[in-house]
Amino acid sequence: MRTHLNLIQHCPINISWVLTVGLLGISLSFFTSCDEKSRDSATTKTLQNAENKLRIPLDDQTGNFSYGLGYLDGERPYLFNIQSPRNEIQVYDMDRKELAKTLKFDAEGNQGVGTVFRFHVQSADSIFLFTTHPGSIYLTDIDQSYLSKISFTSPEGYSDPQISSSFFNSYPIIRGNKMLAKVVAPGNIKDTEEKALSNQFLSVELDMNSGETELTSHKYPQGYLSDGLRLPYYSMAASPEKVVYSFLADHNLYAASSAGDPLEAFPAKSQFFPQTFPTLSRTAERNEVLRYIFTEPRYGTLLYDPYREVFYRFCFPKIEIESEEELEQLRGFAKDFSIMILDRDLKVLGETRFKGYNYVTENVFVAKEGLYMSVNHPDNYDNEEDFLSFVLYELVDAKK
């Protein structure tokens, strides 16, 4: 039997002189025109439905919500899909739309890796496995011709490197023999104060040869909790030049060119968000926290598209709900979202709204042909239980 998703877990002017009014009017008209042109020129890109669907049949043991996807470009492109309960990663041929192979891993024994709960496909020769074995990351290839273990000690007071936490994906950044990955400081979020949070680190750099780890210079932005409690969740992505962080309740993006450089703020406000984010009571109960996360405005996953050299920032505007059932569904399936498009310098190029489109924002991936988003949403008429189904969006010039 297949189980459904179960998840718990951004002036009037009064002038008395006619001539002055006329001159001011001309000036205001000129600057207004320039401002409008500036706004128009800034909105240069949008995401457009390519009317091209990807449908991959599933076996009767595989659900159509994925807890981890990966993509590998090449002569034959592959889509990877994790199956943690079976300790497997399915590899689908995207051209033939069929299962090409299954990577199976022992949990125990000489070749035991524990339970694989996340993975990262760097290349056909380098697939990183994040498992329940502390202080360990495993490395294999698409043919499973080898299995090696990277052992390390996490910095004191921080988690092992992470790919996903609380719906915020942050894929590791591999450069040479170094891996830069997200880490999380333990503790109760509700008890965290501004001073403590602003001194917490966001990521760690791991030397994959020696196993040595070093916290980066990247910390939470100053003032994140200065007006009250906001959940400090974040996503991380990178271009060849920048490591970039996006926080749940901060309009800015924060970037640095290396692990040792401090973060610099870049304005990147969604046009569908208010200027100020709401705060959460430190005594909030479970449903209050869920309402805060899923019905108030928030920024979500940040992705880098290496083919078009842009970032995609997922944004979730405020929505109204009428029942607890709606709230439960929002934990896995968004009702309304937009995607901001930013260039490599983090200049906003545009923002595309997807209100009522019923896509699964946790099941998306960037491919050579564009951005794929899952239609396996319970309210999407294209949703089929026996298929992994995606719609392709292309980055195009916005119509003037």
Secondary structure, 3 states (H helix, E strand, C coil): CCCCCCCCCCCCCCCCCHHHHHHHHHHHHHHHHHHHHHHHHHCCEEEEEEEEEEEEECCCCCCCCCCCEEEECCCCCEEEEEEHHHCEEEEEECCCCEEEEEEECCCCCCCCCCCEEEEEEEECCEEEEEECCCCEEEEECCCCCCEEEEECCCCCCCCCCECEECCEEECCEEECCEEEEECCCCCCHHHCCHHHHCCCECEEEEECCCCCEEECCCECCCCCCCCCECCCCEEEEECCCCEEEEECCCCCEEEECCCCCCCEEECCCCCCCCCCCCCECCCCCHHHHHHHHHHCCEEEEEEEECCCCEEEEEEECCCCCCCHHHHHHHCCCCCCCEEEEEECCCCEEEEEECCCCCCEEEEEEEECCEEEEECCCCCCCCCCCCEEEEEEEEEEECCC
